[in-house]
Amino acid sequence: MENPEIKLLLVAGARPNFMKIAPIVRALRSQSNPQISQITQIEYKIVHTGQHYDYEMSQAFFDDLELPRPDFFLDAGSASHAVQTAKVMVAFESVCLNERPDIVIVVGDVNSTLACSIVAKKLLIEVAHVEAGLRSFDLTMPEEINRMVTDSISDYFFVTEKSAMENLLKEGKPKERIHFVGQVMVDNLHYQVRRLERGDPLRFSTYGLKKELGKYIFLTLHRPSNVDDRETFIGIAEALNEISNEIPILFPVHPRTKKMIEEFDIELAQSCKLKAPSKGVNYKINLDKRVFLLPPLGFRESLFLWKDAAMVMTDSGGLQEETTALGVPCLTLRENTERPITVEMGSNTLAGNRQEDILNCFREIIKNGKPEAAVPPKWDGKAAERIVDVLRAKSREHSA
Ligand code: UD1
């Protein structure tokens, strides 16, 4: 692009980042506000840090989300927090030095978010944080540290809900830098639901599922607080077994969870016979045969299943929001949430991770049926357009 007025680097590293950058890329491509876009040219490049790298955790998402190939792949891979963060920082510094962007856009709260915002800020490059201000106030969560540090050095705060705005103001962030734009993940959700209407993407027979699924629960589980401690994990597994007597559970297994199942060497379940499409699944956990273990699914396959589920059970941050956007009951296997709007709206229930608490919440949700849930303000599919408009307006101010 000749003489761009601003140059952006858009960072994504882990699975939940990909669905957040996809709508921003679409908005940048479509030049949402003609009045501004005539004047301001934006050049953008995509950086994939390689924090997630398995086909199912990365490329499958780029394909599903129609994301272009990243301009830079940093190949950071898995390691301890310090090593992973450092690897991203070292590689991203070279990219920034060569590219000299005006603004680095980071999304969410993963290690790549933290690493790239620190690198950019130290090179005097502005940082824009999408999904700023969310707080669980739980410093045992690595993501909470990532969120706090990223926000402490960001220049643009794009927020999804009012609690985030309030948190940032309490922390002394200037009001004029906080932009309540809505949730980009919901932009993506609307877009993908429309695409799904053109056909289902699930390879039913490959996963050993019947085409008519009936009533089921969709489960995701990967947080260290749930899967890295053997006793906690077993308690959750026992709750799942009991629940699955009433409603079968579809459970795509995250690589971290798979690793912990193997490490704990939990009792073999002869009845879990599902096979991953390529690699054999040999999970050693005593889960009932009505808990269907699946390999990690692509975005569309996963959406196809959870949007019609009787209930979603999860410890993911993103799914709490996505279920709220589509009004699907969600039981969250955590003590707290950095996304309180999902509970306020009525779709999300925090169950914690103890067996009895999970069972009690499950029974309560089943008894009450589908909640009368509302959709949070500005979760209307236009968050990415608002972000791009803010960036354009800012760049006009700079060049004026
Ligand atoms: C990361 C994010 C978390 C997010 C989650 C979504 C941080 C601190 N955590 O957690 O916020 O909710 O992604 O998935 O950034 N692995 C693979 N293949 C991969 C990636 C990981 O096998 O492509 C395995 C490795 O054994 C690795 C483990 O999963 O050690 C954990 O991966 P990591 O990126 O460290 O954290 P997640 O648990 O995925």
Boltz pocket constraint, residues with backbone or C-beta under 6 A from the ligand:
constraints:
  - pocket:
      binder: B
      contacts: [[A, 14], [A, 15], [A, 16], [A, 51], [A, 52], [A, 53], [A, 54], [A, 57], [A, 58], [A, 78], [A, 79], [A, 109], [A, 110], [A, 111], [A, 112], [A, 142], [A, 143], [A, 222], [A, 254], [A, 255], [A, 256], [A, 259], [A, 316], [A, 317]]
      max_distance: 6.0
